[in-house]
Amino acid sequence: MNARFQPPSVTNDTHPACQPLDEAIPAPEAPADLACCCPAKAAVRVIMPPTQARPDETDLLLCGHHYLASRTALAAAHAVVQALPGTSNDVATWIGAGSLLQA
């Protein structure tokens, strides 16, 4: 191994640029909280029924905006929509999913 490219643990270099990336980058929200369509928080879970081209059900996590934009297509595809736990009442009302919230 070339001595110029040894890992920081070998050289005991504590310079901030030599710190592992997992310490330098803040942890994002849990993947289960994020929408599939964009980096926003998921508001609804959509279960797409099987089709000839897709033999299994497919789960999607959509943000409020993309759910609103897709409601007509989702209804035409006979998708099942469930509001996610933790979706605020304001968001649920805005996207018309207030009745989907589980008490």
C-alpha positions in Angstrom: 0.0 0.0 0.0 1.3 3.5 -0.8 2.0 5.3 2.5 0.5 8.5 1.2 -3.0 6.9 1.0 -3.2 5.1 4.4 -6.5 5.3 6.2 -6.7 7.9 9.1 -6.7 5.1 11.7 -3.2 4.2 10.6 -1.9 7.8 10.6 -3.9 8.9 13.7 -5.0 11.9 11.8 -7.9 13.7 13.5 -8.4 16.4 10.9 -12.1 16.9 10.3 -11.7 16.1 6.6 -10.5 12.6 7.7 -13.5 11.8 9.8 -15.8 9.0 8.6 -18.7 10.3 6.5 -21.4 8.8 8.8 -20.3 11.3 11.5 -20.1 14.2 9.1 -23.5 13.8 7.4 -26.6 14.1 9.6 -29.0 11.1 9.4 -32.0 11.6 7.2 -35.5 10.7 8.3 -36.2 7.0 8.5 -36.8 5.6 5.0 -40.3 4.4 6.1 -41.2 8.1 6.7 -40.3 9.3 3.3 -42.4 9.2 0.1 -41.4 7.0 -2.8 -42.1 9.9 -5.2 -40.0 12.7 -3.7 -38.1 13.6 -0.5 -41.2 14.8 1.3 -42.8 12.9 4.2 -45.2 10.2 3.1 -48.9 11.0 3.8 -50.6 7.9 2.4 -49.9 4.3 1.6 -51.3 3.2 -1.8 -51.7 -0.5 -2.6 -51.8 -1.0 -6.4 -53.6 -4.1 -7.4 -51.9 -6.7 -9.6 -52.1 -6.4 -13.4 -51.1 -8.5 -16.3 -47.8 -6.7 -16.5 -47.3 -6.7 -12.7 -48.5 -10.0 -11.1 -48.1 -8.8 -7.5 -49.5 -5.9 -5.4 -47.3 -2.9 -5.2 -47.1 -0.6 -2.2 -46.4 3.1 -2.7 -45.8 5.8 -0.1 -47.0 9.1 -1.6 -46.7 12.6 -0.2 -49.8 14.8 -0.1 -49.0 16.7 -3.3 -48.4 13.6 -5.4 -51.4 11.8 -3.9 -53.6 14.8 -4.9 -52.1 14.8 -8.4 -52.7 11.1 -8.8 -56.1 10.5 -7.2 -58.0 10.1 -10.5 -55.5 7.6 -11.9 -55.4 5.7 -8.5 -59.2 5.5 -8.5 -59.2 4.2 -12.1 -56.6 1.6 -11.2 -58.8 0.5 -8.1 -55.9 1.2 -5.8 -56.5 1.1 -2.0 -55.4 4.2 -0.1 -54.6 4.3 3.6 -53.6 7.4 5.5 -50.4 6.8 7.4 -50.3 7.0 11.2 -48.8 10.3 12.2 -50.3 12.2 9.2 -51.5 15.5 10.7 -55.2 16.3 10.5 -54.4 19.4 8.5 -52.6 17.3 5.8 -55.3 14.7 5.8 -58.0 17.3 5.4 -56.1 19.0 2.6 -55.6 15.8 0.6 -59.2 14.6 1.3 -57.9 11.7 3.4 -59.5 12.7 6.7 -61.9 9.7 6.5 -58.9 7.4 6.0 -57.3 8.3 9.3 -57.6 5.6 11.9 -58.7 6.8 15.3 
